[in-house]
Amino acid sequence: MTKNKTAPLTFLIGAILGAIVFIQFFGLKTIDPTGTDWIYNNMGDVTQHHLGWVYFRNTPWTFPIGLTDGISSGSMVSCMYTDSLPLFAVFFKLLSPLLPDTFQYFGLWGVICFALNGGFGALLLRRVKDNLFFTSVGSIFYSGFFPSIQRIPQHNTLGAIWLVMAALILTLDYKRQYKHKFTPVVLWTVLCSLAALIHIYFLPMIYMVMLGYMILLVYIGKKKRLAACTFASSTFFTVITMWIIGAFYGNGSYVDGGFGAFSANLNTFFNSMGHSKYIRMLSTTRDQGEGYGYLGMGMLVCCFLGIIIALSRLERREGKALKNIREYYKSHRVQINAFLIVFIISFMWAVSTTVVVNQTVLIDIKLPRPILGVFSIFRASGRFIWLPCIMVMTTALWLVTKLDKHSAAAAVAICAWLNYMDLRNYRDEMHKQYAETPAYVSEIDPVEWEKASEGINEIIYLPLPDTYKTYMQLYFTTAQLASEKNIKLSSFYLARSDYGVLAEYADEQYRLLTSGKGRNDALYVFFTEDDIPKDTSGMTFYKLGEYTAVRVKK
């Protein structure tokens, strides 16, 4: 079999192993397109994503095509801001007449992501060493990547680490001679557009890798025009893609607080955060779960082994180690510089301006408000640690291949086995929570809901506090029932919204209600008991779980 013909088999084996990993963790029930019990029993981000899809599905087609109606009093919002995976949301909305009334695609997306993580991981390793055993076993590190496992059951769209690996593959192929010289431009453009249709946080990661690619093109390939075309085409078509799905529609804020808090701890590569069978949890500050980058015990052993191999090879050469390092750097200066630039930028962005080790703040730089606003577009900066993670993993595996054939195979197999063993407790925890989830039963009494919702067109949440996004349970339990009757919501948990507009609408509705001019086609839900009007004459009360709702008597 020729070298080129091994690529499909390499990808296929990695993808199959990735799908098996997913099923071991989350079972087959999550893949069932009519099964939503796991989504509602484990209410969180994936519940928001699914409910966003339901409302998007019920919205008549518009342009931009990604707009969702009925979940914000301000205006329609893009399905991008409910993180409903626009790539699948638009596709399945086209098929909506053929789909059952209850339909979810997030389990399907999960198994596809794990398969692609494994497949692209194998292809990435193929650039290191074209050996089927090595790429197959090594792919398990990518499909069993701890941060992906953490994201898939909740912030589902962030499981697509394969986007980063695809960018690294394109970079390593910078010398490849394509049949058409602009093929890499097209590939980068498609990759960036896909990232915009999956989750916007992957775009900066891809552009960081693209920076390294352009350095290699310019300083080694002497292809400045191709580098410029790659950046220009990718940026132009990404913006067009975002415009088509409604990313720039409305007046919501693109920024949010939290930059510096949602960061990566300096211990991130070693901190299992309780998911390791063998390595204890290290301390972090409150919100640093976003910067989860644990490599796994097997990969940490692989990294340690890689360092020993590198030092050993340097010592075996004639001359001192430092001299050998200088010579190696001189002959590979551009490649090393490109690697370091990408790694350092992504690592520093992940760590942010608040540098923390365990719970000790080493550096805390206060940025001017305009600059902070720009950085806050991607406030969860800790997520950018995934790129350095993939780079470290791939480098460690590359160093292991410097051993003789049999030793390298044994080392990779043992490290992969250690990583798998390290995952056992995490696997059991996830399998029990998602694969064995019971039938969902709403905390809202169905009889009470039928009485409360009969003939209403909108649920209005009153009055709207600036902390309204912390009331996820209230929003999700009421929205789940409201979506079945196409009842609109005055506000919802969104990634991007204009609080001022939402609060103004809620205040106006509250004023009308308390002045005796409330609407009889609305159900008013109060965040706290203290928010209930003093004069309740002319109102009918309902209990929706732990929250109180009223309707105006006709």
Stockholm file with secondary structure:
# STOCKHOLM 1.0

chainA/1-554         MTKNKTAPLTFLIGAILGAIVFIQFFGLKTIDPTGTDWIYNNMGDVTQHHLGWVYFRNTPWTFPIGLTDGISSGSMVSCMYTDSLPLFAVFFKLLSPLLPDTFQYFGLWGVICFALNGGFGALLLRRVKDNLFFTSVGSIFYSGFFPSIQRIPQHNTLGAIWLVMAALILTLDYKRQYKHKFTPVVLWTVLCSLAALIHIYFLPMIYMVMLGYMILLVYIGKKKRLAACTFASSTFFTVITMWIIGAFYGNGSYVDGGFGAFSANLNTFFNSMGHSKYIRMLSTTRDQGEGYGYLGMGMLVCCFLGIIIALSRLERREGKALKNIREYYKSHRVQINAFLIVFIISFMWAVSTTVVVNQTVLIDIKLPRPILGVFSIFRASGRFIWLPCIMVMTTALWLVTKLDKHSAAAAVAICAWLNYMDLRNYRDEMHKQYAETPAYVSEIDPVEWEKASEGINEIIYLPLPDTYKTYMQLYFTTAQLASEKNIKLSSFYLARSDYGVLAEYADEQYRLLTSGKGRNDALYVFFTEDDIPKDTSGMTFYKLGEYTAVRVKK
#=GR chainA/1-554 SS CCTTTHHHHHHHHHHHHHHHHHHHHHTTGGGCTTCCHHHHHTCSHHHHHHHHHHHHHHSCCCSSTTEECSSCSSCCEEGGGGTCCHHHHHHHHHTGGGSCSSCCCHHHHHHHHHHHHHHHHHHHHHTTCCCHHHHHHHHHHHHTCHHHHHHTTSSGGGGCTHHHHHHHHHHHTTTCCCSSTTHHHHHHHHHHHHHHHHCTTHHHHHHHHHHHHHHHHHHTSCCHHHHHHHHHHHHHHHHHHHHHTTTTCSSCCSCCSCTTTSCCCTTTTTCCTTCCSSSCCCCCCTTGGGGCCCCCHHHHHHHHHHHHHHHHHHHHSSSCHHHHHHHHHHHTHHHHHHHHHHHHHHHHHHHCSEEEETTEEEEECCCCHHHHHHHGGGCCGGGGGHHHHHHHHHHHHHHHTTSCHHHHHHHHHHHHHHHHHHTHHHHHHHIIIIITCCCCCCSSCHHHHHHHHTTCCEEEEESCCTTGGGCHHHHHHHHHHHHTTTCEESCCCCSSCCHHHHHHHHHHHHHHHHTTCCCTTEEEEESSGGGSCSCCTTEEEEEETTEEEEEECC
#=GC SS_cons         CCTTTHHHHHHHHHHHHHHHHHHHHHTTGGGCTTCCHHHHHTCSHHHHHHHHHHHHHHSCCCSSTTEECSSCSSCCEEGGGGTCCHHHHHHHHHTGGGSCSSCCCHHHHHHHHHHHHHHHHHHHHHTTCCCHHHHHHHHHHHHTCHHHHHHTTSSGGGGCTHHHHHHHHHHHTTTCCCSSTTHHHHHHHHHHHHHHHHCTTHHHHHHHHHHHHHHHHHHTSCCHHHHHHHHHHHHHHHHHHHHHTTTTCSSCCSCCSCTTTSCCCTTTTTCCTTCCSSSCCCCCCTTGGGGCCCCCHHHHHHHHHHHHHHHHHHHHSSSCHHHHHHHHHHHTHHHHHHHHHHHHHHHHHHHCSEEEETTEEEEECCCCHHHHHHHGGGCCGGGGGHHHHHHHHHHHHHHHTTSCHHHHHHHHHHHHHHHHHHTHHHHHHHIIIIITCCCCCCSSCHHHHHHHHTTCCEEEEESCCTTGGGCHHHHHHHHHHHHTTTCEESCCCCSSCCHHHHHHHHHHHHHHHHTTCCCTTEEEEESSGGGSCSCCTTEEEEEETTEEEEEECC
//
